[in-house]
Amino acid sequence: MKEIFIAILTICLFNACSSDSVEELKEELVCDTCEVNVEDEVDEDLCEGIDCDTNLISFQSDIFPIINTHCISCHGGVSPSAWLSLESHEQIRSSANNNTSSGMINRMERDISDSRLMPMGYKLSQDNIDLIKDWVSQGSLNN
C-alpha cells in the first residue's frame, strides 16, 4: 500500500514540480488528480532529479498579466470599483476562488448583454477565462 501511495504522490508531484521548493509544495499542494494532501507526506528527495515538463500555470507569467491588462484599471488604486482590489496574489486568489455570483470567474463568464459582465463592455477570450479556471483548479499558486 505504501508503494502505491508513493507512486501516486510521485505522479502528483511530477506535475507540480517547478522552481518551488519542496517546503512550498508541502504548504500549498493538494493534488486534484489523486486528492492527496501532501503537506506531511512528501519525501524531501521526491522531486530531486526529476526534469519536470509541466503544465503548471504561473501566476506571475500567465494570470497576473491578464488581470493587469483587463481588471486593474477599475479594481486597483485607492478606490477600487465595488471595493474589490485585484492588485495582489491573495486578492486575485480570493476572488477567483469565490464561487458565488459575484466571484471573478462567474462575472467573466456572463453573456455580453449582461450588465454584470466583467470586464465592463467586453468579454475576455475563452482562452483567458479557461487559463484562470485552470489556475484555480491547480491550487491558485503564487508562482
DRENFIBA-646624 format. One line per 8 residues: number of its first residue (from 1); their letters; for each residue x, y negated, z negated of C-alpha. Coordinates in steps of 0.001 Angstrom, whole numbers, plus 500000, padded with zeros to 6 digits. Layout:
<selos>
NUM = a = X,Y,Z | ...
</selos>
This chain:
<selos>
1 = mkeifiai = 500000,500000,500000 | 502849,497631,499138 | 504392,498201,502585 | 501095,497322,504306 | 500799,494155,502224 | 504368,493143,503106 | 503711,493822,506810 | 500553,491687,506767
9 = lticlfna = 502350,488955,504846 | 505251,489047,507302 | 502889,488591,510235 | 501188,485685,508479 | 504465,484005,507644 | 505869,484647,511104 | 503033,482483,512413 | 503635,479818,509786
17 = cssdsvee = 507431,479592,509610 | 508730,476221,510677 | 511077,473755,509124 | 509025,474049,505919 | 510844,475663,503060 | 509573,478869,501508 | 508553,476822,498461 | 506343,474579,500631
25 = lkeelvcd = 504830,477674,502228 | 504135,479082,498772 | 502280,475909,497801 | 500250,475422,500975 | 499772,478618,502936 | 496667,480720,502777 | 496759,482920,505820 | 493439,482703,507697
33 = tcevnved = 494178,485926,509563 | 494539,488198,506556 | 493135,485884,503858 | 496154,486409,501619 | 497229,483625,499308 | 500993,483860,499388 | 501614,481451,496519 | 503028,484079,494168
41 = evdedlce = 503661,486939,496577 | 506229,485575,499017 | 509701,487058,499124 | 512317,484279,499431 | 514094,486187,502240 | 510931,486924,504234 | 511419,484105,506768 | 515188,484325,506868
49 = gidcdtnl = 516474,485369,510264 | 513085,485033,511947 | 513198,482812,515007 | 509622,481609,514825 | 507932,480740,518073 | 504730,479424,516546 | 501643,477549,517496 | 501681,475692,514198
57 = isfqsdif = 500182,472262,514728 | 502269,469386,513422 | 500584,466594,511507 | 503307,464107,512445 | 503637,465050,516129 | 500127,466193,517022 | 497476,464877,514622 | 498687,461501,513386
65 = piinthci = 499195,460118,516928 | 495526,460875,517741 | 494332,459196,514549 | 496718,456271,515014 | 495562,455677,518597 | 491818,456150,518114 | 490971,455503,514452 | 493408,453219,512610
73 = schggvsp = 492170,450011,514225 | 488907,450406,512271 | 489962,452768,509477 | 493153,451065,508385 | 494338,447897,506722 | 492994,446195,503624 | 489287,446518,504563 | 488794,449801,506402
81 = sawlsles = 485441,450410,508051 | 482982,452303,505816 | 485662,452140,503109 | 487391,455049,504823 | 491110,454626,505276 | 492857,457110,507576 | 496418,455916,507108 | 497889,458792,505112
89 = heqirssa = 498015,462558,505436 | 495876,463017,502332 | 493171,460619,503583 | 493075,462266,507015 | 493123,465752,505495 | 490266,464895,503167 | 488073,463522,505951 | 488931,466313,508400
97 = nnntssgm = 488045,468937,505781 | 484750,467223,504925 | 482067,469467,506432 | 479208,467045,505808 | 477573,464817,508407 | 479994,462040,507507 | 483114,464174,507956 | 485625,463316,510665
105 = inrmerdi = 485039,466350,512866 | 481259,466063,512654 | 481457,462404,513680 | 483842,463175,516579 | 481654,465971,517937 | 478459,463924,518203 | 476846,463117,521533 | 477967,459935,523297
113 = sdsrlmpm = 474490,458443,522789 | 474646,458915,519004 | 475434,455659,517193 | 477374,457607,514534 | 479858,458996,517077 | 483453,458149,516227 | 485385,456503,517638 | 482686,453986,518427
121 = gyklsqdn = 481854,453598,522100 | 483581,456687,523485 | 484191,460323,522772 | 487609,461851,522149 | 488685,464520,524599 | 487630,468029,523648 | 491338,468946,523581 | 491972,466361,520841
129 = idlikdwv = 488924,467484,518857 | 489985,471132,519170 | 493528,470252,518083 | 492222,468578,514919 | 489919,471536,514217 | 492799,473981,514716 | 494994,471904,512380 | 492279,472143,509722
137 = sqgslnn = 491984,475910,510224 | 495768,476199,509766 | 495502,474518,506377 | 495857,470804,507264 | 499589,470938,506558 | 501662,467792,506135 | 504383,468841,508566
</selos>
